[in-house]
């Protein structure tokens, strides 16, 4: 299940990656975080949320596996 969702995220990123273009001239680092935030929450909202859910599931699973059971 997680592999399928990861594959879906990768495919959607690579399909829409051709629309990204570098802005010529000026300081390329100026406003980089703001631009990244806008891109993540506008164009890549679904893959961003799916990957966040996958990471949350992985953290919960790692906690459950690492938790020592007391009888």
N, C-alpha and C positions, 0 to 999 in steps of 0.2 A: 504494500500500500504506500509506504513512504517513498519507495523507489519510483513508483509511478507518478507521485506528486512532484518529486524532485525533477523527473524527466519533463513533466509538464512546465515547470518553472523554467528549465533550461531552454526548452523549445520556444517558449513565448519571449524570452529575452533575446535569443538569437534571431528570431523572426523580425523583431522590431529594432534591432541594433543598427540596421542600415540607415535609419533616419537620424542618427546622431551625427552631428558635424561640429568640428572645432571652430571657434570664433577667431578669425585672424586678427592680429595686432593687439596691442594693449597687454596688460598683465593677465596671464591666463589663470592665476590663482585667486584673483579678486572675485569674491562672492562665490567661490567654489562650493562651499557648504550649503549655501542658500539654494544654488542651482541644483545640487544633488538632492536636497530635500524636496524641492518642487517636482523634480523628475520622478523620484520614488513615490510620492503621494499622488501624482497625476497620471503619468503614463504607465507606471509599473505597480499600480496599487494592488491588483490581484496577486501577482507573483510575490510581492513583498509580504503580503498578509499570509500567503500559503507558506512561505519560508519561515515566517515568525511562528506559525503554528507547528511546523516541523521541529524547530529548535526547542519550543516549549515542551513538546512531546518527548524529545530526546532528553531534556533535562529532568523531566519527571521520571522517565524510565531509568536513567542513570541513578537517580536518588533511590528508587525502589530496589534496584539491583544491589546498590551499595549499602542499603540499610540492613543492619544485623538483626535477625529475628531472635527475640528472647522468648523462651518457652517457660 
